[in-house]
């Protein structure tokens, strides 16, 4: 017999010896109930912006102050640029009102944060490096 045949026979023998009782002790069932998990303080939530009306639930969640929306603007960008600009302006105004922060990343995504969070921008990398040089 070959190596694989011997290996196969050994596994068959161990399965027959352990039976179903042996298999049960090897696995632990994890519950997927929401009650067992603690409620998150901050929620990062993805959105798709397909129409101007899709802005309303984003703004509602943002005003509550516990959600950081990640917004895919590609569907509206492909559909209607005027509506996209209108939606982004609406997001900007609300973000300024709640003292939050808004930024785009990539070509198709926008992130908006409530007042307690700020967005790291790549322009700050140069500022950080310059500050580090001054301290040396």
TORNU-598011 format. One record per residue: residue in three letters; x, y, z of N, C-alpha, C in turn. Coordinates in steps of 0.001 Angstrom, whole numbers, plus 524288, in hexadecimal, padded with zeros to 5 digits. Example, Ala and Ser with C-alpha at 12.3 -4.5 7.8 and 13.67 -1.06 7.14 Angstrom:
ala833867E9C681E788300C7EE6C81E78833907F31C81E78;ser832327F73681BA8835667FBDC81BE4832648001E81EBE;
END
This chain:
unk803417FB5D8000080000800008000080368804DB80000;unk80141808F27FDB58041A80DD77FD8B803538110180286;unk8062D81526802D48060881891807638008F81AB180868;unk7FE0081C89804477F8C881EDB804DD7F4B281ACD8066A;unk7F5418160B804857F1A1811E2806077F217810B980BD7;unk7F6EF8107480DCE7F7C880F89813697F575813FC8169F;unk7F649818AF814E47F44E81D3B817A77EE5881D36817C5;unk7EBFE81BCD813547E65081B9F812EC7E4168178E816A7;unk7E6978130D816F57E4C380EE281A6C7E5308108282026;unk7E95681350821897E9F78150E826F17E5A0818E18286B;unk7E44981C61824DE7E01B82015826017DAD081D5682666;unk7D9F08196F8231B7D50F8167C823597D4A4813AF82895;unk7D8E18116482A5A7D8E580E8982F4B7D7DE81235833DD;unk7DA2B816DA833D87D95681A7F838337D3C581C9B83822;unk7D16181D428338D7CBF681EF5833377C84A81ACD83566;unk7C966815CD8342F7C6108118C836047C67D810E183BE9;unk7CB24811AF83E137CBE481112843B27C9358156B846B6;unk7C9D281A3C844FC7C7A881EB2847C87C1D981F2A8471F;unk7BFD081D9C842C57BA4081E178419B7B877823B5841E1;unk7B36782466842707B130829A0842B67B27C82C5F847D1;unk7B30F8295C84C187B43A82BBD851277B97D82E8A850F8;unk7BD4182C3E84E687C26D82E9384E087C25F833AA84AF8;unk7BF18833EC847007BED0838A1843C87BC5783D26846C5;unk7B86D83C0384A037B5CC8402984CE07B979842EE85093;unk7BD038400A8530C7C08B84274856C97C4AF845D085421;unk7C5958451184F147C97E8480C84C477C79784D6E84AA5;unk7C28F84E4784A627C06B8532A8486C7BD6F8560B84CAE;unk7BDCD85B2684C727BAE385E7A850097B756861EA84CC3;unk7B25F861DC84E037AEB08650184B087AE9486A7D84D48;unk7AF5E86E5D849DD7AF2B873CF84B727A9E987605849FC;unk7A778878C384D9D7A25D87AF984C607A3258800A8495B;unk79F9F88125845E879FEC885ED842CB79BDF889DF84497;unk79A15889588496D7961688CD684B73798718922284CA4;unk795908964984B747975C89B8F84C647978289CD28523A;unk7942489A4D85566793DA89B8485AF2798F589A4385DC2;unk79BCE8966285BEE7A08F894CB85E977A5148989385D96;unk7A4B489BC4859867A8D289F728584B7A79A8A4BB85AB5;unk7AB848A75D85CF87AA888AC8285F297A9578B06D85AD0;unk7A61D8B43485C057A4A48B82B858317A9628BB9D8570E;unk7AA858BC6A852197AEF08BFAF850927ADA98C5648518D;unk7B1928C859853267B0D08CDE88541C7B0D28D0EE84EFF;unk7B41C8CF4884B6A7B48E8D1D6846547B3B88CDB78421D;unk7B0CF8CF2C83E237AFA78CB99839DC7B1D48CDD7834CB;unk7B5158CADF8321F7B6F48CC4F82CF07B36F8C97B82921;unk7B08C8CC8E826037AC6D8CA47822CF7AD238CBB381D07;unk7AD078C7CE8198D7AD868C8ED813F27A8488CA8581192;unk7A8818CE0E80DE37A3E48CFD480B057A52C8CFF680537;unk7A1328CF33802077A1A28CFF87FC5E79E4A8D4A87FAEE;unk7A0988D8557F83D79DCB8DCFE7F69879C1E8DC347F0EB;unk797458DA8F7F0417953B8D97D7EB08791A78DDD37E91D;unk78FA78E0E97ECC978C058E5147EB8678CA78E9567EFA4;unk78AFF8EE207EE8078B6B8F2597F24A788788F10C7F750;unk784238EE527F6DC780FF8ECEE7FB72783DB8E9427FF37;unk787F28E6A47FD5D78AFE8E32C800B578E3A8E629804C4;unk78E838EB5480442791748EE8F807EB78EA18EEE880D2F;unk789708EED480D24786678EF9D811EE787C88EBC58164D;unk787D28E6988155E7893D8E307819AB78EDC8E3CE81B90;unk7924E8E56381816797B68E6698199B797DA8EB0781D61;unk795138EF3181BF6794F58F3D981F3E7925B8F2BF8247E;unk78E408EFAD8246B78B948EE4F8294E78F418EB6882D05;unk792118E79182AF7795BF8E49E82E2B79A3B8E8158300A;unk79BF68EB9882CB97A0408EF1D82E0E79EA88F2E283262;unk799F48F4CE8321F798018F8768361E7977F8F5D883B74;unk796638F0CC83B88796148EDFA8408779B5C8EDF284347;unk79F9B8EE17840367A4CC8EE90842807A7988E990843B5;unk7A55E8E524842607A7D98E022843A37A96D8DD0783ED4;unk7A8E78DF5883A3C7AA018DC8B835607AE178DF748322F;unk7B1CA8DC80830187B5878DE9782C537B42D8DC2082713;unk7B1BA8DF1D823947B0288DCF981E827B4C08DC9081AAC;unk7B51A8D81F818187B89A8D75E813A67B5108D71180EDF;unk7B57F8DAE680B727B1AF8DB87807417B4248DA53801F5;unk7B1E38D6857FF437B3798D5447F9F07B0668D8CE7F643;unk7B3208DC637F3BA7B0788E0267F0487B0708DE727EA91;unk7B2D08DA0D7E95F7B3458D83A7E3F57ADFF8D7C67E127;unk7A9EF8D5717E38B7A5008D4EC7E0A97A2B28DA297DEF1;unk7A2CB8DE127E2627A0B08E3347E0EF7A4678E61C7DD4D;unk7A96C8E5347DDE57AD5A8E79E7DA817AC8C8E5DE7D4DD;unk7AB6D8E0E27D4227AA778DED27CEE57A53F8E0AE7CCB2;unk7A1958E1B77D02179C448E3027CE8A79B7F8E8D27CD6B;unk79D0B8EC3C7D12B79BE48F1CC7D0A879FAE8F5037D3F2;unk7A3568F7B77D16E7A7408FAC17D4317A4E78FF7A7D70A;unk7A0DB901CF7D4DE79E5A906507D75C79BEC904AE7DC90;unk7993B9003F7DC92796E88FE387E16279B238FCB87E555;unk79F818FAB57E3697A3D18F9497E6DA7A5F18FE237E998;unk7A6D2902567E69B7A8C39072E7E8F07A4E9909557ECE7;unk79FF0908FB7EBB579BDE90ACA7EF4C79BF3907927F45E;unk79C89902757F3CF79CB08FF027F8617A187900187FBB4;unk7A5F9900D67F93D7AACB901E47FC197AA6E907267FEEA;unk7A82190B167FC5C7A768910257FEED7A3EF90FA6803BD;unk79FE190C778035279C6490B8F807C679F64908EF80C41;unk7A29B9051880AE87A5D39027880ED57A9AB9064C8115E;unk7AC1A909AB80E307AFDB90D7E810397AD3F9114581406;unk7A8AF9134A8129E7A5F291708815F97A4869149981B38;unk7A28F90FE081B107A12390D3C81FEF7A5FC90C0B82328;unk7AA3490A858209C7AF1590960823547B12B90E3F8260C;unk7B0ED912B5823687B2A19179E825CE7AF259190382A70;unk7AA169181F829E47A6639195882E0E7A7829164083300;unk7A8D49114A832767A9D690DFE8370F7AF9890E1C838A6;unk7B2AA911718361A7B844911FA837247BB2190CD88362A;unk7B99E90A2D832007BC109053D830947C0459060382C7B;unk7C19C901E1829CC7C5AB901F4825D37C3EA8FE938213F;unk7C5539002781C8F7C3E58FD3C817DB7C8968FD1E81435;unk7C9708F8AE811C17CDC38F82380E107CC9C8F3B480A4B;unk7CEDE8F425805AC7CE778EFFE801D27D3668ECB6801FA;unk7D2CD8E7BC800F97D7658E468800527D6608E0D07FBC3;unk7DA638E01F7F8A47D99F8DD717F3B27D6648E1077F032;unk7D4488DEEE7EC317D10B8E2117E8B07CB418E17D7E9E4;unk7C9DD8DD7D7ECCA7C45B8DC307ED587C25D8DC207F2F5;unk7C56B8DDE57F6BA7C3CC8DD707FC2C7C4578E2A17FF07;unk7C0C38E3838029D7C0E28E80C806127C01A8E60080B9B;unk7C2EF8E84C80F427C22D8E70F814C67C09C8EC1981787;unk7BCD28EBA381B127BAF48F01781E147BB2E8EE87823D0;unk7BD498F20D827137BDB08F0CD82C9D7BAC78F4D282FE8;unk7B8C58F3328345E7B6738F6E4838167BABB8FA4683A91;unk7B9408FDAD83E1D7BCE29017C840547C1558FF0F84374;unk7C0AE8FA6D845A27C4B38F81C848E87C9218F59C845D4;unk7C88E8F520840A87CC988F29683D807CE4A8F62F83911;unk7D3448F607837DA7D5698F8FC8337D7D7F28F52582FB0;unk7D8478F6B382ACF7DA658F35C826B57E0188F4BA825D0;unk7E3618F0D9825C67E8E58F193824A17E9818F26D81ECB;unk7EC308F68E81D667ED088F7D1817E17F2D58F749816A1;unk7F4058F5C0811CE7F9778F4CA8104F7FCBC8F9BF81089;unk7FA7A8FE4C810097FD5D9032C8108F7FFA7903C6815F9;unk7FD4F9014E819CA7FF399019781F278043D8FE7081FDA;unk805548FAE181C5980A1C8F7C881CC280ED58FB5B81C71;unk80ECD8FF07818C681328902AA8183E813A49061181D20;unk80F40907B081F5580F6190AE38240E811AC907D582899;unk810499030282911812468FFBD82D4E818268FEF882CB2;unk819F08FDF7827F181F888FD32827098228B9022E82842;unk82076906B7826B78231390BAA827D18235590CBC82DA7;unk81F3090B7F8307881F2F90C3A8362582347908BB838B1;unk823C9903F5836C78279C90049838E382D2E9023983804;unk82E3E9049E8338783369906AE8326A834B890B4C835F5;unk830D590E938372B831AD9131383A7D832E59117E84010;unk830B690D22841D58318990B6084727836FA90908847EA;unk8396190726843C683E8C9049884429842D99086484512;
END
